[in-house]
């Protein structure tokens, strides 16, 4: 099922007030403006983050986005943008103290981090902000820490005097601001091989079937992208929104996005409680979206992309599912070609395929044996 920008806006219009209230209580109100400017999508308890990632690939033009901006109806019109100001005392500390400077780098608040991930204490600082209700400056003492396995030149943690802990990152952490930044920097600064695990991996080979992998080891997957010197050498080709606005994403019944005609790797970094996604195409293009930020394009070469696909097929369990099944209940299991393959068990895989062929020929699978589990795994509506 194709998801368009229009679909996303309709979904946001129907957002439950309960979730809006959760965002208000979390103190995210003051953070939205700054983070939106930097990342293009971190706000509203993750809903807008997911929507922005899809819109970047949807190629939606500005003229399609009709914003109601008349001042006389901004608050009265129920369809206008929801806008309210949270009382200052209800903001979390990292929302009040949105930015700070350390070692000539400006850091911006991104979210909460568990104390168990703190590493070394670097310094104690006096942070300063302005109370928008009183227009007066306020200060607080805060301890600055590095975060385990993360580069302190990019990521830091702040422990406030009320006991809350938040993580911050370099405001200008983007190839657009750091022209010498590489794929090697992006992967190593957050130590993805140590800090991340794969949520899901999809392969859309344009054969009418979608392959989903499980038990994917991200460290071994990343090894495939290294050169002989152990570096992630790749040519940076710019922001994907500007260079490839029409790249197509589809979504499964489990609301998991994948790129058409390529491989999708979705990963999760627990210590920062954030997700990232990497999209690989057969010709060697790699699109990386780290923590709901800009989707950046790199050229890793078709040889590495092929090596990655072969490794997934040979080392990970997977399931093949028919993509064009409109109604899962009407699809015979033999037509879904569901094939779970264990590592180093090619004989079993061939046996399953042979049995599937025989059953399809004989047509002997009763309707009542079509389990809910097999239907649930059908990816496309």
C-alpha positions, 0 to 999 in steps of 0.5 A, spaced: 500 500 500 502 506 497 502 512 503 502 519 501 503 525 504 495 526 504 494 520 508 499 522 513 495 529 514 489 526 514 491 521 520 494 527 524 488 531 523 484 525 527 490 524 532 487 522 539 487 528 544 490 523 549 496 523 545 496 531 545 495 531 552 501 526 553 506 530 549 504 537 553 505 533 560 512 531 557 514 538 556 515 537 549 512 544 547 518 548 547 522 543 544 518 542 538 520 549 534 528 548 535 528 540 533 523 541 527 528 546 524 534 541 526 532 534 524 525 536 520 522 531 524 522 530 532 516 532 536 509 530 538 511 523 541 514 520 535 507 521 531 510 527 526 517 523 526 514 517 523 510 522 518 516 526 516 520 520 514 515 518 509 513 525 506 521 526 505 520 520 500 513 521 497 515 527 493 510 532 495 510 539 493 509 545 497 503 547 493 499 540 495 500 542 502 494 547 504 496 551 511 490 555 514 494 561 516 489 567 517 490 570 524 483 571 525 481 563 525 487 560 527 485 558 534 477 558 532 478 553 526 478 546 529 482 544 523 487 549 524 494 547 527 493 545 534 497 551 538 497 552 546 503 554 551 504 550 556 505 553 563 513 554 564 513 550 571 510 544 567 516 544 562 521 538 564 528 541 565 531 539 558 525 543 555 527 549 559 534 548 558 534 547 550 541 548 548 548 549 552 555 550 549 561 546 551 568 546 548 565 551 543 560 546 540 553 548 541 548 542 543 541 541 543 536 537 547 533 531 544 530 526 549 531 523 556 537 517 557 537 512 563 543 514 568 545 507 567 548 509 560 552 515 563 560 514 562 565 519 565 563 526 568 566 531 564 564 538 568 559 541 572 556 547 568 551 553 570 546 553 564 542 559 562 535 560 559 529 565 559 522 564 562 518 566 557 512 568 562 516 573 566 522 574 560 527 573 566 533 569 565 534 563 570 540 558 571 541 551 574 547 547 575 548 541 571 553 535 571 555 534 564 557 526 562 559 522 556 555 517 554 557 510 553 560 508 547 558 515 544 562 520 541 562 526 546 564 531 541 557 529 538 553 526 544 553 528 551 548 527 557 546 532 562 544 531 569 539 536 572 539 538 580 532 535 580 535 528 578 532 528 571 537 526 565 537 528 558 541 527 552 544 532 547 547 532 540 551 537 536 546 542 533 550 542 527 551 534 526 550 534 519 554 533 512 550 540 510 554 543 516 560 539 516 563 538 509 568 533 511 563 528 515 563 521 512 558 515 513 564 512 517 563 518 522 555 517 522 556 509 524 562 510 529 560 516 532 554 512 535 558 505 535 552 502 531 555 495 532 555 496 539 549 500 541 544 498 536 540 492 534 535 490 528 528 491 529 526 488 522 529 487 515 526 487 508 528 485 501 523 487 496 526 484 490 520 486 485 518 478 484 511 479 487 514 477 494 517 481 500 522 477 504 522 479 511 529 477 515 529 475 523 535 474 527 539 479 524 546 481 527 547 488 525 555 488 527 556 482 522 551 486 517 556 493 518 562 489 517 560 488 509 560 495 508 567 496 510 573 496 506 579 493 506 582 498 511 576 497 516 572 504 514 565 505 511 568 509 505 562 511 501 561 518 497 556 523 500 551 525 495 546 529 499 540 530 502 535 525 499 529 529 499 533 534 494 536 529 490 531 523 490 524 526 492 520 520 488 523 514 491 517 510 493 516 507 500 511 502 502 508 499 508 506 492 511 500 490 515 504 491 521 506 499 519 513 497 517 516 501 512 520 498 506 523 501 500 521 498 493 526 494 489 531 494 495 533 492 502 530 496 508 534 495 515 530 498 521 535 499 527 534 501 534 539 504 539 536 503 546 540 508 550 538 514 546 531 510 545 531 512 538 530 509 531 534 509 525 533 506 518 538 504 512 535 503 505 539 500 500 538 499 492 541 494 488 545 499 484 549 501 491 545 507 493 544 507 501 539 512 504 541 513 512 536 516 516 539 517 523 534 518 529 528 522 525 533 526 522 535 528 514 535 522 510 542 522 507 544 519 500 551 515 500 554 511 494 556 504 497 557 501 490 552 495 487 558 490 489 557 491 497 549 492 496 549 485 492 554 482 498 549 484 503 543 481 500 547 475 499 549 475 506 542 476 509 539 470 505 545 465 507 545 467 514 538 469 517 532 466 517 526 469 513 519 469 510 517 470 503 510 473 502 506 474 496 505 482 496 499 483 491 494 479 496 489 484 497 485 479 502 489 475 506 483 470 508 482 469 500 489 467 499 491 459 499 497 458 504 501 455 498 500 461 494 503 465 499 510 461 499 511 462 506 518 459 507 522 459 514 529 458 512 534 456 518 541 458 517 545 452 514 539 448 513 538 449 505 535 441 505 530 443 509 528 449 505 528 445 499 523 440 502 518 445 504 518 448 497 517 441 494 511 440 499 508 447 498 508 445 490 505 438 492 499 441 496 498 447 491 497 442 485 493 437 489 489 443 492 488 439 499 489 445 504 482 446 508 480 453 509 479 451 517 487 450 517 489 457 515 491 459 521 491 466 524 498 467 524 499 465 517 494 471 515 497 476 520 504 475 517 501 477 510 505 484 509 501 488 504 493 490 504 
